[in-house]
Amino acid sequence: MVDSSAPPTPSDAEVPDSTVPSPALQRLWFALERTGWAYLTVVPAHPGAPALEAATAILEAGAPYAATQKIHLEDATSISPADAPRRVLELRERVARGERVIAVIDSVLTRPASLPLALASDGVLLCVTLGETDFGSAHKTMEFIGAERFVGSVTFPRPKKKGRASSSRKKKP
């Protein structure tokens, strides 16, 4: 009988796989899976929030689990009002062919032309930057899209700014 409480021998130890997403990303993927989406929109809660990074992370997290189904990442930032209806039709056609779609849009506060993509999707994921996103912007974003459409939110830390102090300090000879 093998003692399961003993540490694994080197041959039994798991080798870390750099292609495996972090546990937090895997949990996000499975939380989204419970919603049954085929077309998901990622929207920043305020202008400049990293929505594309969030969508890319979701794509990476789902890759090992959705290997038999294609997931299309649509960068719909900078969409024009005239282009929005055509883009919605294209994304719906992809879903009809059995693909899944993750669309990234700009903030609806600054680019209302993004709204049709969010309204046409099965669910919306709100992208929040800690320390930058104000409650009012997040609330307005949810109000414009409809709070019932949101399947959750994802948070990112505030980007670190490079300090001038370290680069301006020079050692004197």
MOCORPE-V259387 format. One record per residue. N is the residue number from 1. PSI is psi in whole degrees, -180 to 180 (999 if undefined). BURIAL is + if it has 9 or more other C-alpha atoms within 8 Angstrom, else -. D_LAST is the distance of its C-alpha to the last C-alpha in Angstrom with 1 decimal. Layout:
n & psi & burial & d_last
N & PSI & BURIAL & D_LAST
N & PSI & BURIAL & D_LAST
//
This chain:
n & psi & burial & d_last
1 & 137 & - & 69.1
2 & 135 & - & 65.4
3 & 110 & - & 63.5
4 & -11 & - & 61.7
5 & -9 & - & 59.5
6 & 149 & - & 57.8
7 & 150 & - & 54.4
8 & 145 & - & 54.8
9 & 161 & - & 54.8
10 & -35 & - & 52.2
11 & -23 & - & 54.9
12 & -17 & - & 55.9
13 & 142 & - & 52.4
14 & 134 & - & 51.6
15 & 127 & - & 48.9
16 & 135 & - & 46.7
17 & 118 & - & 47.5
18 & -13 & - & 44.7
19 & -9 & - & 47.4
20 & 126 & - & 48.9
21 & 159 & + & 47.9
22 & 157 & - & 46.5
23 & -38 & - & 49.3
24 & -42 & - & 48.5
25 & -37 & + & 49.1
26 & -41 & + & 52.2
27 & -39 & - & 53.6
28 & -46 & + & 52.9
29 & -49 & + & 54.8
30 & -31 & - & 57.8
31 & -41 & - & 57.9
32 & -35 & + & 58.1
33 & -33 & - & 60.7
34 & -21 & - & 63.0
35 & -14 & - & 63.3
36 & 32 & - & 64.9
37 & 149 & + & 62.9
38 & -25 & + & 63.2
39 & 112 & + & 61.2
40 & 137 & + & 58.3
41 & 135 & + & 56.1
42 & 122 & + & 52.6
43 & 135 & + & 51.7
44 & 141 & + & 48.6
45 & -21 & + & 49.3
46 & 156 & + & 47.0
47 & 131 & + & 45.6
48 & -8 & - & 42.6
49 & 148 & + & 43.5
50 & 65 & + & 43.0
51 & -39 & + & 46.6
52 & -38 & + & 46.1
53 & -39 & - & 43.9
54 & -45 & + & 46.7
55 & -41 & + & 49.3
56 & -40 & + & 47.4
57 & -40 & + & 47.0
58 & -44 & + & 50.7
59 & -46 & + & 51.5
60 & -40 & + & 49.4
61 & -36 & + & 51.0
62 & -17 & + & 54.5
63 & -47 & - & 54.1
64 & -25 & - & 55.3
65 & -20 & - & 58.2
66 & 38 & + & 59.4
67 & -26 & - & 59.3
68 & -6 & - & 62.8
69 & 131 & - & 62.3
70 & 136 & + & 60.0
71 & 121 & + & 57.6
72 & 129 & - & 56.5
73 & 119 & + & 53.4
74 & 114 & - & 54.0
75 & 98 & - & 51.1
76 & 23 & + & 53.1
77 & 153 & - & 50.2
78 & 25 & - & 50.6
79 & 144 & + & 54.4
80 & 159 & - & 56.6
81 & -36 & - & 59.8
82 & -29 & - & 61.8
83 & -22 & - & 60.3
84 & -49 & + & 60.6
85 & -40 & + & 64.3
86 & -42 & - & 64.0
87 & -39 & + & 61.1
88 & -45 & + & 63.0
89 & -43 & - & 65.9
90 & -42 & - & 63.8
91 & -39 & + & 62.3
92 & -35 & + & 65.8
93 & -40 & - & 67.0
94 & -44 & + & 64.3
95 & -42 & + & 65.5
96 & -28 & - & 69.1
97 & 1 & - & 68.2
98 & 3 & - & 67.0
99 & 163 & + & 63.2
100 & 151 & + & 61.1
101 & 133 & + & 58.8
102 & 114 & + & 55.6
103 & 134 & + & 54.9
104 & 128 & + & 51.6
105 & 166 & + & 52.1
106 & 171 & + & 50.0
107 & 132 & + & 50.4
108 & -11 & + & 53.9
109 & -35 & + & 52.6
110 & -19 & - & 51.0
111 & 80 & + & 53.1
112 & -19 & - & 56.7
113 & -17 & + & 57.7
114 & -20 & + & 56.3
115 & -44 & + & 59.1
116 & -34 & + & 61.8
117 & -40 & + & 59.8
118 & -42 & + & 59.3
119 & -25 & - & 62.9
120 & -13 & - & 64.2
121 & 167 & + & 62.4
122 & -25 & + & 63.7
123 & 161 & + & 60.8
124 & 137 & + & 57.5
125 & 126 & + & 54.3
126 & 130 & + & 52.1
127 & 118 & + & 48.3
128 & 137 & + & 46.4
129 & 118 & + & 42.6
130 & 133 & + & 42.0
131 & -5 & - & 40.4
132 & -42 & - & 41.1
133 & 124 & + & 44.8
134 & 152 & - & 46.8
135 & -40 & - & 50.3
136 & -42 & - & 51.9
137 & -44 & + & 50.6
138 & -43 & + & 51.7
139 & -46 & - & 55.1
140 & -41 & + & 55.7
141 & -46 & + & 54.9
142 & -36 & + & 57.4
143 & -45 & - & 59.9
144 & -38 & - & 59.8
145 & -33 & + & 60.2
146 & 114 & - & 62.5
147 & -32 & - & 61.4
148 & -17 & - & 64.1
149 & -16 & + & 62.4
150 & 132 & + & 59.2
151 & -7 & + & 59.1
152 & -169 & - & 55.8
153 & 159 & + & 52.2
154 & 139 & + & 48.9
155 & 147 & - & 45.7
156 & 147 & + & 42.1
157 & 158 & - & 39.0
158 & 134 & - & 37.0
159 & 141 & - & 34.5
160 & 132 & - & 30.9
161 & 139 & - & 28.7
162 & 126 & - & 25.2
163 & 141 & - & 23.1
164 & -26 & - & 20.8
165 & -44 & - & 18.7
166 & -34 & - & 17.3
167 & -23 & - & 16.7
168 & -14 & - & 15.2
169 & 122 & - & 12.6
170 & 142 & - & 9.2
171 & 135 & - & 6.4
172 & 141 & - & 3.8
173 & 999 & - & 0.0
//
